[in-house]
């Protein structure tokens, strides 16, 4: 069993700043503890089932925001094995059960819209070649989520202008499907080495047309996706996620601050509900803290737990804290943080396997205490 560092003992004092109201777009949050998008690969044939409904319902809280696992906007968006989509009537109906369950507990929920670009395999695409900004292969990596197990990556097809236009249309369609499914909004995934992130990076995007070459051209598709989605569902229902400080899946662009800073600054003018930045787990060497702060925005995620979320909000570096892995193992994480209860450990070996184990079977703190009392005969 793989586990994180041990949780803090019972003496932890809850941070009151995490439990102050926060306005994000159309949402009035009652606290600032946000559930990160977490791929779980539990949706058979790309359609969320009752286990998925239960999983999100367990983690919903009054006035709390959940961002769903990354969700395909089309077949060509990736179609990873057992990862959900949000582009068919069946998927809309299935997600409606999830959103109803979250809303029944007073929670709010955004759908993260996903196109993986070059990081999928023809097996997932009916034999088609994955799409990318350029024909640059992700070397030394494997596609994990296929029916046949891990597969080597392949050289993607460089997207034509028509491919790009079709993909932007897919984002718009998926956004409308999300609203039809009862989501409070959508988060555009432009992080972690997936398609929109690939366009930003000059080591991946080698194009020489209007979508490549200059910083402005490489950021064009991101801004066009944002504009079109905003036009479809409204700016106050749209968030976006970036990972400027990470190098996951070959995103080794030559100038982090210029390339991401350009896109983030322009996105910031569009009145979105939020911008979600992922921090590295270890501090990145940069020429000056001021450059880093230029890229900080409303919400940040960096593997937060009950030991390191306090200062970020109090110092004004972020307005909300996005928790990831600890939301997996603590369905009642909001109450644990509110009351200073220790966080349960998570089991990495169950992150991406089918079934309820490591998914809907993590107990709340109250259930843990009840079990201990029962085993002691009390």
C-alpha positions in Angstrom: 0.0 0.0 0.0 1.4 3.4 -1.0 0.6 6.1 1.5 1.5 9.8 1.9 3.3 11.3 4.9 1.4 10.6 8.1 -1.6 12.9 8.8 -1.4 15.6 11.5 -2.4 14.6 15.0 -5.6 15.7 16.7 -4.0 18.9 17.9 -4.3 20.6 14.5 -6.2 23.9 14.8 -8.6 24.5 11.9 -7.9 27.6 9.8 -11.0 29.9 10.1 -10.1 31.6 6.7 -11.1 28.4 4.9 -14.6 28.7 6.3 -15.4 32.2 5.1 -17.8 32.8 2.1 -16.4 33.2 -1.4 -18.1 34.5 -4.5 -16.9 32.7 -7.7 -18.9 33.6 -10.8 -22.5 32.7 -10.2 -21.6 30.6 -7.1 -21.8 31.7 -3.5 -19.5 29.3 -1.7 -19.8 28.9 2.0 -16.2 27.7 2.4 -13.0 27.7 0.4 -12.2 24.0 0.3 -12.6 22.9 -3.3 -12.4 19.3 -4.6 -9.8 18.9 -7.4 -10.5 17.1 -10.7 -9.2 13.5 -10.1 -9.2 10.9 -12.8 -10.7 7.7 -11.3 -11.5 5.5 -14.4 -14.8 4.2 -12.9 -17.2 5.0 -15.8 -17.9 1.9 -17.8 -18.1 2.7 -21.6 -17.5 6.3 -20.7 -20.9 6.7 -18.9 -21.0 7.5 -15.1 -22.8 4.8 -13.2 -24.3 4.6 -9.7 -20.9 4.2 -8.1 -19.9 7.6 -9.6 -23.1 9.1 -8.3 -22.3 7.8 -4.8 -18.7 9.0 -4.9 -19.5 12.6 -5.7 -22.5 12.7 -3.3 -20.3 11.5 -0.4 -17.9 14.4 -1.1 -20.5 17.1 -1.5 -20.9 19.7 1.2 -23.2 22.7 1.8 -21.9 25.6 -0.2 -18.8 23.6 -1.4 -17.5 23.3 -4.9 -16.5 20.0 -6.6 -14.6 20.0 -9.9 -15.2 16.7 -11.6 -12.6 14.3 -13.0 -11.4 15.3 -16.5 -14.2 14.5 -18.9 -13.8 13.9 -22.6 -15.4 16.4 -25.0 -15.5 14.0 -27.9 -14.2 10.6 -29.0 -11.1 12.2 -30.5 -10.5 14.0 -27.2 -8.9 10.9 -25.8 -11.5 8.3 -25.0 -9.4 6.7 -22.3 -10.7 3.4 -21.0 -13.5 3.9 -18.4 -13.1 7.7 -18.3 -16.4 9.6 -18.7 -17.5 11.9 -21.5 -19.9 14.8 -21.8 -21.0 14.8 -25.4 -23.8 12.2 -25.8 -27.4 12.1 -24.6 -26.6 9.0 -22.5 -23.7 10.8 -20.8 -25.9 13.9 -20.1 -28.6 11.7 -18.5 -25.9 9.9 -16.4 -24.2 13.1 -15.2 -27.6 14.5 -14.3 -27.9 11.9 -11.6 -24.5 13.1 -10.2 -25.4 16.8 -10.3 -28.8 16.1 -8.7 -27.0 14.1 -5.9 -24.5 16.9 -5.2 -27.2 19.6 -5.3 -29.3 17.6 -2.9 -26.6 18.2 -0.3 -26.3 21.9 -1.0 -23.2 21.5 -3.0 -22.0 22.9 -6.4 -20.3 21.1 -9.2 -18.3 22.1 -12.3 -17.4 19.7 -15.1 -13.8 19.7 -16.3 -13.6 19.6 -20.1 -10.7 17.5 -21.4 -8.9 16.9 -24.7 -5.7 14.9 -24.2 -4.2 15.6 -27.7 -1.2 13.5 -28.4 -1.3 11.6 -25.1 -3.7 8.9 -26.1 -3.4 5.8 -28.4 -5.2 4.7 -31.6 -6.8 1.8 -29.6 -8.8 4.4 -27.7 -9.8 6.2 -31.0 -11.1 3.4 -33.1 -7.8 3.1 -34.9 -7.5 6.8 -35.6 -4.2 8.7 -35.0 -4.2 11.0 -32.0 -4.3 14.7 -32.7 -1.6 17.3 -31.7 -0.5 20.8 -32.5 2.5 19.3 -34.3 3.7 15.8 -35.2 5.9 15.7 -32.1 5.7 12.4 -30.1 5.8 12.2 -26.3 8.9 10.1 -25.9 9.6 7.7 -23.0 6.0 7.6 -21.9 3.1 5.2 -22.1 -0.7 5.6 -22.5 -2.0 3.9 -19.3 -5.8 3.9 -19.8 -6.4 1.5 -22.6 -8.4 -1.7 -22.7 -5.2 -3.6 -23.4 -3.1 -2.1 -20.7 -0.2 0.4 -21.1 0.8 1.2 -24.7 3.7 3.2 -26.1 2.7 6.7 -27.3 2.6 7.3 -31.1 3.4 10.3 -33.3 0.3 12.4 -33.4 -1.2 13.9 -36.5 -0.6 17.6 -36.8 -4.0 19.3 -36.6 -5.3 21.1 -39.6 -7.1 24.4 -39.3 -10.3 22.4 -39.8 -9.3 20.0 -37.0 -8.7 23.0 -34.7 -12.1 24.6 -35.6 -13.8 21.3 -35.1 -12.2 20.9 -31.7 -13.2 24.3 -30.6 -16.8 23.4 -31.6 -16.4 20.2 -29.5 -15.6 22.3 -26.5 -18.7 24.4 -27.1 -20.9 21.4 -27.5 -19.6 19.7 -24.4 -20.2 23.0 -22.4 -23.8 23.0 -23.5 -24.1 19.3 -22.6 -22.7 20.1 -19.2 -25.3 22.8 -18.5 -28.0 20.4 -19.8 -26.7 17.8 -17.3 -27.2 20.2 -14.4 -23.6 21.3 -13.9 -23.1 24.8 -12.4 -20.4 25.5 -14.9 -17.3 24.0 -16.6 -13.6 24.1 -16.1 -11.5 24.2 -19.3 -8.5 21.9 -18.8 -5.4 23.7 -20.2 -2.8 22.0 -17.9 -0.8 18.8 -17.3 0.5 18.3 -20.9 -2.9 17.9 -22.6 -4.0 19.5 -25.9 -4.4 23.1 -24.9 -1.2 23.0 -22.8 0.6 21.3 -25.8 -0.2 24.3 -28.0 1.3 26.8 -25.4 4.7 25.0 -25.3 7.3 25.8 -27.9 9.0 22.4 -27.6 5.8 20.6 -28.6 4.0 23.2 -30.9 6.3 23.6 -33.9 3.7 25.1 -36.2 4.5 28.1 -38.4 0.9 29.2 -39.1 -1.5 31.3 -37.0 -1.5 28.7 -34.2 2.3 28.4 -33.8 5.5 30.3 -33.8 5.0 33.3 -31.6 3.8 33.3 -28.0 0.6 35.0 -29.2 -0.1 32.4 -31.9 0.6 29.4 -29.6 -1.9 30.8 -27.1 -4.5 31.5 -29.7 -6.5 28.2 -29.4 -6.8 28.6 -25.7 -8.2 32.1 -26.0 -10.5 31.0 -28.8 -11.9 28.1 -26.8 -12.5 30.4 -23.8 -14.3 33.0 -26.0 -16.5 30.4 -27.7 -17.4 28.6 -24.4 -18.1 32.0 -22.7 -20.4 32.9 -25.7 -22.2 29.6 -25.3 -22.8 29.5 -21.5 -21.7 32.8 -20.0 -18.3 33.9 -18.5 -19.6 33.4 -14.9 -20.0 29.7 -15.5 -16.5 29.1 -16.8 -13.2 28.4 -15.1 -9.8 27.3 -16.5 -6.9 25.4 -15.2 -3.2 25.9 -16.0 0.0 24.2 -14.8 2.8 26.7 -15.5 5.2 25.3 -12.9 5.0 21.7 -14.0 6.7 19.7 -16.7 4.3 16.8 -16.9 4.2 15.0 -20.2 6.9 16.9 -21.9 5.7 20.5 -21.2 9.2 21.9 -21.1 8.5 25.2 -22.7 11.5 27.6 -23.0 10.0 30.5 -21.1 7.4 29.7 -18.4 6.7 33.3 -17.5 6.3 34.7 -21.0 4.4 31.7 -22.5 1.9 31.1 -19.7 1.9 34.6 -18.5 0.6 35.9 -21.9 -2.3 33.5 -21.9 -3.2 33.8 -18.2 -3.1 37.6 -18.4 -5.5 37.7 -21.3 -7.8 35.1 -19.8 -7.9 37.3 -16.7 -9.6 40.0 -18.7 -12.5 37.8 -19.7 -14.4 37.8 -16.4 -14.3 34.1 -15.8 -15.5 32.5 -12.6 -11.9 31.6 -11.7 -8.4 30.7 -12.8 -7.0 27.5 -11.3 -3.2 27.2 -11.1 -1.4 24.0 -10.1 1.8 24.5 -8.1 4.8 22.1 -8.1 5.3 20.0 -5.0 8.8 21.3 -4.7 9.7 24.9 -5.2 10.8 25.7 -8.8 13.9 27.7 -9.2 12.9 31.0 -10.7 14.6 34.4 -11.1 12.7 36.2 -8.5 9.5 35.7 -6.5 7.8 38.5 -8.3 7.8 36.6 -11.5 6.1 33.7 -9.8 3.4 35.9 -8.2 2.5 37.2 -11.6 1.2 33.8 -12.5 -0.8 33.3 -9.2 -4.6 33.5 -9.6 -7.8 32.8 -7.8 -7.3 29.1 -6.9 -4.1 27.0 -6.6 -3.5 23.3 -6.1 -0.2 21.8 -4.9 -1.0 18.7 -2.9 -2.6 20.6 0.0 -3.4 18.9 3.3 -4.2 20.1 6.8 -0.6 21.3 7.3 -0.1 23.7 4.4 -3.3 25.3 3.3 -3.5 27.9 6.0 -0.9 30.5 4.9 -1.9 30.5 1.2 -5.4 31.9 1.9 -4.4 34.2 4.8 -1.6 35.7 2.8 -3.9 36.5 -0.1 -2.0 34.3 -2.6 -5.3 32.4 -3.4 -8.9 32.8 -2.6 -9.7 29.1 -2.5 -7.7 25.9 -1.9 -8.1 22.9 -4.2 -7.5 19.6 -2.4 -6.9 16.4 -4.4 -5.8 13.1 -3.0 -7.0 13.8 0.5 -10.5 14.3 -1.0 -10.3 10.7 -2.2 -9.7 9.2 1.3 -11.7 11.7 3.3 -15.3 12.1 1.9 -15.9 14.4 4.9 -12.7 16.4 4.5 -14.6 19.7 5.0 -15.7 18.6 8.5 -12.3 17.2 9.3 -10.7 20.5 8.5 -13.4 22.4 10.3 -13.0 20.4 13.5 -9.2 19.7 13.4 -9.7 16.0 13.0 -6.9 14.0 11.4 -7.0 13.1 7.7 -7.2 9.5 6.7 -4.5 8.1 4.5 -5.1 7.2 0.9 -4.2 4.1 -1.0 -2.6 4.8 -4.4 -3.0 1.2 -5.6 -6.8 1.8 -5.8 -6.8 5.1 -7.6 -7.5 3.7 -11.1 -9.0 0.3 -10.6 -12.7 -0.7 -11.1 -15.1 -1.1 -8.2 -16.0 0.4 -4.9 -12.7 -0.4 -3.2 -10.7 2.8 -2.6 -13.6 4.7 -4.2 -16.8 4.8 -2.2 -15.7 2.7 0.8 -13.6 5.3 2.7 -15.4 6.1 6.0 -16.1 9.4 7.5 -14.5 10.4 10.8 -17.8 9.6 12.6 -18.0 6.2 10.9 -14.4 5.5 12.0 -15.2 6.3 15.6 -18.4 4.2 15.5 -16.4 1.2 14.1 -13.8 1.6 16.8 -16.5 1.7 19.5 -18.3 -1.3 18.0 -15.0 -3.3 17.9 -14.4 -2.5 21.5 -17.9 -3.6 22.4 -19.0 -0.2 23.5 
